[in-house]
Amino acid sequence: MAKFKLAVRNVDVLIESTRSFEKDISKLSEDEKAAAIQKINDCASLFPTQKADVYRKLRRLPLPSDINGYESSLYTLRVSQKLRVILTVDEDPIFGQVIFTLFRVVKHDDLDKAYKGVAETLYQGLLNHNRETARIS
């Protein structure tokens, strides 16, 4: 996982990218790659001072239906009409940091399939726990 760090107004903003994201971005054209990186950096640098504006640029993705009572931490960031980044934003006030974790960068048409893969990986523990609880009940 690649990591980048920005320090803005006593808040560290960390940008971490997964192997899947790195693989996806390597397949993009130079223009698409530059646009994605610029959009991510813009959000990360604005976050400490304009958090609400950043969240307005993000769209929260829904959780799989069998995870009741939880709210998704997955978002999409629109890079262009055709390109989306799937990411999480984790605010850690104790350590004064925000972590952007980049999971995928995909064409809009592939967003649902990519999201399902990321969600299954991230929420596997909750999904399994809920299935076990349902079997016991």
C-alpha positions as CSV (number, residue, x, y, z in Angstrom):
1,M,0.0,0.0,0.0
2,A,1.4,3.4,-1.0
3,K,1.2,6.2,1.5
4,F,1.4,9.9,1.1
5,K,1.1,12.6,3.8
6,L,0.0,16.2,3.8
7,A,0.1,18.4,6.9
8,V,-2.4,21.2,6.9
9,R,-3.5,23.2,10.0
10,N,-2.4,20.8,12.7
11,V,-4.2,17.9,10.8
12,D,-2.2,15.2,9.0
13,V,-4.0,14.0,5.9
14,L,-2.8,10.6,4.9
15,I,-3.5,9.1,1.4
16,E,-3.2,5.4,1.2
17,S,-3.7,3.4,-2.0
18,T,-4.4,-0.3,-2.3
19,R,-2.8,-2.6,-4.9
20,S,-6.2,-2.7,-6.7
21,F,-6.1,1.1,-7.0
22,E,-2.5,1.1,-8.2
23,K,-3.3,-1.6,-10.8
24,D,-6.4,0.4,-12.0
25,I,-4.6,3.7,-12.3
26,S,-1.7,2.1,-14.2
27,K,-4.2,1.2,-16.9
28,L,-5.5,4.7,-17.4
29,S,-4.4,7.2,-20.0
30,E,-2.0,9.9,-18.9
31,D,-4.8,12.5,-18.9
32,E,-7.1,10.3,-16.9
33,K,-4.4,9.4,-14.4
34,A,-3.5,13.1,-14.0
35,A,-7.2,14.1,-13.5
36,A,-7.7,11.4,-10.9
37,I,-4.6,12.3,-8.9
38,Q,-5.5,16.0,-9.1
39,K,-9.0,15.4,-7.9
40,I,-7.8,13.2,-5.0
41,N,-5.2,15.8,-4.0
42,D,-7.7,18.6,-4.1
43,C,-10.0,16.8,-1.7
44,A,-7.2,15.9,0.6
45,S,-5.8,19.4,0.8
46,L,-9.2,21.0,1.3
47,F,-10.4,18.6,4.0
48,P,-8.8,20.3,7.0
49,T,-10.4,23.7,6.3
50,Q,-13.4,22.8,4.1
51,K,-14.6,19.4,5.2
52,A,-18.2,20.0,4.4
53,D,-17.3,20.9,0.8
54,V,-15.3,17.8,0.4
55,Y,-18.2,15.6,1.7
56,R,-20.5,17.3,-0.8
57,K,-18.2,16.1,-3.6
58,L,-18.4,12.5,-2.3
59,R,-21.3,10.1,-2.7
60,R,-21.8,7.6,0.0
61,L,-22.2,4.1,-1.3
62,P,-24.9,1.9,0.4
63,L,-23.9,-1.1,2.4
64,P,-24.9,-4.6,1.4
65,S,-28.5,-5.2,2.5
66,D,-27.6,-7.9,5.1
67,I,-25.6,-5.5,7.2
68,N,-28.3,-3.8,9.3
69,G,-27.6,-0.9,11.6
70,Y,-24.3,0.2,10.1
71,E,-23.5,3.1,7.8
72,S,-21.1,2.6,4.9
73,S,-17.7,4.4,5.0
74,L,-17.3,3.9,1.3
75,Y,-17.6,6.8,-1.0
76,T,-17.2,7.6,-4.7
77,L,-15.4,10.6,-6.0
78,R,-16.4,11.8,-9.5
79,V,-13.2,12.5,-11.4
80,S,-14.9,13.0,-14.8
81,Q,-18.1,12.0,-16.6
82,K,-16.6,8.5,-17.1
83,L,-14.3,8.0,-14.1
84,R,-14.9,7.3,-10.4
85,V,-12.7,6.7,-7.4
86,I,-13.9,4.3,-4.6
87,L,-12.4,5.4,-1.3
88,T,-12.9,5.7,2.4
89,V,-12.4,8.8,4.6
90,D,-11.5,8.0,8.2
91,E,-11.3,10.9,10.6
92,D,-9.2,10.2,13.7
93,P,-9.5,13.2,16.0
94,I,-7.3,11.6,18.8
95,F,-4.3,11.6,16.5
96,G,-5.3,14.6,14.6
97,Q,-5.4,12.9,11.2
98,V,-7.6,12.0,8.3
99,I,-6.9,8.9,6.2
100,F,-8.1,8.7,2.6
101,T,-7.8,5.1,1.5
102,L,-8.1,4.6,-2.3
103,F,-9.5,1.2,-3.2
104,R,-10.3,1.5,-7.0
105,V,-10.5,3.9,-9.9
106,V,-12.9,2.6,-12.5
107,K,-15.1,3.7,-15.4
108,H,-18.6,4.7,-14.4
109,D,-20.0,1.6,-16.1
110,D,-17.9,-0.7,-13.9
111,L,-18.7,1.1,-10.6
112,D,-21.3,-1.3,-9.3
113,K,-19.2,-4.4,-9.9
114,A,-16.1,-2.8,-8.4
115,Y,-18.0,-1.5,-5.4
116,K,-19.5,-4.9,-4.6
117,G,-16.0,-6.4,-4.7
118,V,-14.6,-3.7,-2.3
119,A,-17.6,-3.9,0.0
120,E,-17.5,-7.7,0.3
121,T,-13.8,-7.5,1.2
122,L,-14.2,-4.7,3.7
123,Y,-17.4,-5.9,5.4
124,Q,-16.7,-9.7,5.2
125,G,-16.5,-9.9,9.0
126,L,-19.8,-8.2,9.5
127,L,-21.5,-10.2,6.8
128,N,-20.3,-13.5,8.3
129,H,-21.2,-12.4,11.8
130,N,-24.8,-11.5,10.7
131,R,-25.2,-14.8,8.9
132,E,-24.0,-16.7,12.0
133,T,-26.4,-14.6,14.2
134,A,-29.3,-15.3,11.9
135,R,-28.6,-19.1,12.0
136,I,-28.5,-19.1,15.8
137,S,-31.8,-17.1,16.1
